Amino acid sequence: MGFFSKLFTAVRGAANESGEALLDTQSMRILEQEIRDANQSLDEAKENLTKVIAQQMGVERDVKRLRKALNEYENYAMQALDKGDDTLAGEIADKIAEVENELEAQQSVLDGYKNSVSNLKRTIRDTERNVKSMAREINVVKTTTKVNKAKEVAAAQFSGSNSSLRTASDSLERIKKRQQERTDRMNAALQMQREEAGDGLQEKLKSAGIISAEASSSSVLERLKQRRAGQVPKPPVS
């Protein structure tokens, strides 16, 4: 594979990576927008659900009213029969039949409302759970992306010959090296000064026991005692 072929492959690979990164970014934005849309739809669904429940409550009141009326008309019919008034009892029976038909219709409507409300509640719960799960996954992906970016920045700081941390570390080593060199020069100068002043030779003679060490309070006191006893020691060699 020639140089230009390799270069073209590298450029194409970089372009694919850039395209995938751009697509991932756009996909993340689309997902976030879909989450916002889903939450808005959920709010609207909940609002509509409250309206349906309110309508259901109205039908429930109608059903209760019709059942109460049915019981009343049945009592009226029984009383008419007890009195032997079949004509009145027949009229009441017609009304009872009318109320029963209306009650059956309203009960059917109420059952439909109950099923609809139950299904809507279940759908809203499932949708909320899915939306929350998707939102958590998006947050995890975004957090992971930020952590990886931080790792890349840290790795870039520590790696490479021109990294800022490596440059700072090299500068610190150079400073420490210069400080050590200065200390060594100062010690060398002091040593040369002592040798020029004869301090070095004096130290060597003292170490060899050829000359005595510097006078101390104990040596001076011992010498004075010997002089008092008539034993005058030789003065120390200076």
C-alpha positions as CSV (number, residue, x, y, z in Angstrom):
1,M,0.0,0.0,0.0
2,G,1.5,3.3,-1.1
3,F,1.8,6.4,1.0
4,F,-1.1,8.3,-0.6
5,S,-3.3,5.2,-0.2
6,K,-2.4,5.0,3.5
7,L,-3.0,8.8,3.8
8,F,-6.4,8.5,2.1
9,T,-7.4,5.6,4.4
10,A,-6.3,7.6,7.5
11,V,-8.3,10.6,6.3
12,R,-11.3,8.5,5.6
13,G,-11.1,6.9,9.0
14,A,-10.9,10.3,10.7
15,A,-13.8,11.5,8.7
16,N,-15.9,8.5,9.7
17,E,-15.0,9.1,13.3
18,S,-15.9,12.7,13.0
19,G,-19.2,11.8,11.3
20,E,-20.0,9.3,13.9
21,A,-19.3,11.8,16.7
22,L,-21.5,14.4,15.0
23,L,-24.2,11.8,14.5
24,D,-24.0,10.8,18.2
25,T,-24.2,14.4,19.3
26,Q,-27.2,15.0,17.1
27,S,-28.8,11.7,18.3
28,M,-28.4,12.8,21.9
29,R,-30.0,16.1,21.1
30,I,-32.9,14.3,19.4
31,L,-33.4,12.0,22.4
32,E,-33.4,15.0,24.8
33,Q,-36.0,16.7,22.6
34,E,-38.1,13.6,22.5
35,I,-37.9,13.3,26.3
36,R,-39.2,16.9,26.5
37,D,-41.9,16.2,24.0
38,A,-42.9,13.0,25.9
39,N,-43.1,14.9,29.2
40,Q,-45.3,17.5,27.6
41,S,-47.5,14.8,26.1
42,L,-47.7,13.2,29.5
43,D,-48.8,16.5,31.1
44,E,-51.5,16.9,28.4
45,A,-52.6,13.2,28.9
46,K,-53.0,13.8,32.6
47,E,-55.0,16.9,32.0
48,N,-57.3,15.0,29.6
49,L,-57.5,12.2,32.1
50,T,-58.9,14.5,34.8
51,K,-61.5,15.6,32.3
52,V,-62.5,12.0,31.6
53,I,-62.7,11.2,35.3
54,A,-64.9,14.3,35.8
55,Q,-67.2,13.0,33.0
56,Q,-67.2,9.6,34.6
57,M,-68.2,11.1,38.0
58,G,-71.1,12.8,36.2
59,V,-72.3,9.5,34.7
60,E,-72.0,7.9,38.1
61,R,-74.3,10.5,39.6
62,D,-76.8,9.8,36.8
63,V,-76.7,6.1,37.4
64,K,-77.3,6.6,41.1
65,R,-80.2,9.0,40.4
66,L,-81.8,6.4,38.0
67,R,-81.4,3.6,40.5
68,K,-83.0,5.7,43.2
69,A,-85.8,6.6,40.8
70,L,-86.2,3.0,39.8
71,N,-86.6,1.9,43.5
72,E,-89.2,4.7,44.0
73,Y,-91.3,3.8,41.0
74,E,-91.2,0.1,41.9
75,N,-92.5,1.1,45.4
76,Y,-95.2,3.2,43.8
77,A,-96.2,0.3,41.5
78,M,-96.4,-2.1,44.5
79,Q,-98.6,0.4,46.4
80,A,-100.9,0.7,43.3
81,L,-101.2,-3.0,43.0
82,D,-102.0,-3.3,46.8
83,K,-104.9,-0.8,46.2
84,G,-106.1,-2.8,43.2
85,D,-105.4,0.0,40.8
86,D,-104.1,-1.9,37.8
87,T,-104.3,1.1,35.5
88,L,-102.1,3.2,37.6
89,A,-99.8,0.3,38.2
90,G,-99.5,-0.1,34.4
91,E,-98.6,3.5,33.9
92,I,-95.9,3.2,36.6
93,A,-94.7,0.0,34.9
94,D,-94.2,2.0,31.7
95,K,-92.1,4.6,33.6
96,I,-90.1,1.8,35.3
97,A,-89.3,0.3,31.9
98,E,-88.2,3.8,30.6
99,V,-86.0,4.3,33.7
100,E,-84.5,0.8,33.3
101,N,-83.6,1.4,29.7
102,E,-82.0,4.7,30.5
103,L,-80.2,3.1,33.5
104,E,-78.8,0.3,31.3
105,A,-77.6,2.8,28.7
106,Q,-75.9,5.0,31.4
107,Q,-74.4,1.9,33.1
108,S,-72.9,0.9,29.7
109,V,-71.4,4.4,29.4
110,L,-70.1,4.3,32.9
111,D,-68.4,0.9,32.3
112,G,-66.8,2.4,29.2
113,Y,-65.5,5.3,31.2
114,K,-64.1,3.0,33.9
115,N,-62.3,0.9,31.3
116,S,-60.9,4.0,29.6
117,V,-59.7,5.6,32.8
118,S,-58.1,2.3,33.9
119,N,-56.3,2.0,30.6
120,L,-55.2,5.6,30.5
121,K,-53.8,5.4,34.0
122,R,-51.9,2.3,33.2
123,T,-50.6,3.8,29.9
124,I,-49.5,7.0,31.7
125,R,-47.7,5.0,34.4
126,D,-45.9,2.9,31.8
127,T,-45.0,5.9,29.8
128,E,-43.7,7.8,32.8
129,R,-41.6,4.8,33.8
130,N,-40.1,4.5,30.3
131,V,-39.5,8.3,30.0
132,K,-37.7,8.3,33.4
133,S,-35.6,5.3,32.5
134,M,-34.6,6.9,29.2
135,A,-33.8,10.2,31.0
136,R,-31.6,8.3,33.4
137,E,-29.8,6.6,30.6
138,I,-29.2,9.9,28.8
139,N,-27.8,11.4,32.0
140,V,-25.5,8.4,32.4
141,V,-24.3,8.7,28.8
142,K,-23.7,12.5,29.2
143,T,-21.9,11.9,32.5
144,T,-19.7,9.2,31.0
145,T,-18.9,11.4,28.1
146,K,-17.8,14.2,30.4
147,V,-15.7,11.8,32.5
148,N,-14.0,10.4,29.3
149,K,-13.3,13.9,28.2
150,A,-11.7,14.7,31.5
151,K,-9.6,11.5,31.2
152,E,-8.5,12.5,27.8
153,V,-7.5,15.9,29.0
154,A,-5.6,14.4,31.9
155,A,-3.9,11.9,29.7
156,A,-2.9,14.6,27.3
157,Q,-1.4,16.6,30.2
158,F,0.7,13.6,31.3
159,S,1.6,12.1,28.0
160,G,3.7,13.5,25.2
161,S,7.1,15.3,25.2
162,N,5.4,18.7,25.0
163,S,2.7,18.2,27.6
164,S,2.4,21.0,30.1
165,L,2.8,18.7,33.2
166,R,5.9,17.1,31.7
167,T,7.3,20.5,30.8
168,A,6.7,21.7,34.4
169,S,8.2,18.6,35.8
170,D,11.3,19.0,33.6
171,S,11.6,22.6,34.7
172,L,11.4,21.6,38.4
173,E,14.2,19.0,37.8
174,R,16.4,21.7,36.2
175,I,15.8,24.1,39.1
176,K,16.7,21.4,41.6
177,K,19.8,20.5,39.6
178,R,20.9,24.2,39.5
179,Q,20.4,24.5,43.2
180,Q,22.5,21.4,43.9
181,E,25.2,22.8,41.6
182,R,25.2,26.1,43.5
183,T,25.4,24.2,46.8
184,D,28.3,22.2,45.6
185,R,30.2,25.3,44.3
186,M,29.7,27.0,47.7
187,N,31.0,23.9,49.6
188,A,34.0,23.7,47.2
189,A,34.7,27.4,47.8
190,L,34.6,27.0,51.6
191,Q,36.8,24.0,51.4
192,M,39.4,25.9,49.3
193,Q,39.2,28.8,51.7
194,R,39.9,26.6,54.7
195,E,42.8,24.9,52.9
196,E,44.3,28.3,51.9
197,A,44.1,29.5,55.5
198,G,45.8,26.3,56.8
199,D,42.7,25.1,58.5
200,G,42.9,21.9,56.6
201,L,46.4,21.1,57.7
202,Q,45.6,21.9,61.4
203,E,42.6,19.6,61.3
204,K,44.8,16.8,59.9
205,L,47.4,17.3,62.6
206,K,44.8,17.3,65.3
207,S,43.3,14.1,63.9
208,A,46.7,12.5,63.8
209,G,47.4,13.5,67.5
210,I,50.5,15.5,66.5
211,I,49.1,18.6,68.0
212,S,46.6,19.0,70.8
213,A,43.0,20.0,70.3
214,E,41.8,23.4,71.3
215,A,41.8,24.2,75.0
216,S,38.8,23.3,77.0
217,S,37.7,24.2,80.5
218,S,38.6,20.8,81.8
219,S,42.1,20.8,80.3
220,V,42.8,24.3,81.6
221,L,41.6,23.3,85.1
222,E,43.8,20.2,85.0
223,R,46.8,22.3,84.0
224,L,46.3,24.8,86.9
225,K,46.1,21.9,89.4
226,Q,49.4,20.5,88.2
227,R,51.1,23.9,88.4
228,R,49.9,24.4,91.9
229,A,51.3,21.0,92.9
230,G,54.7,22.0,91.5
231,Q,54.3,20.1,88.4
232,V,54.4,22.5,85.6
233,P,53.3,20.8,82.4
234,K,54.5,21.8,79.1
235,P,52.4,24.5,77.5
236,P,50.2,23.1,74.7
237,V,51.6,23.4,71.2
238,S,49.7,26.0,69.4
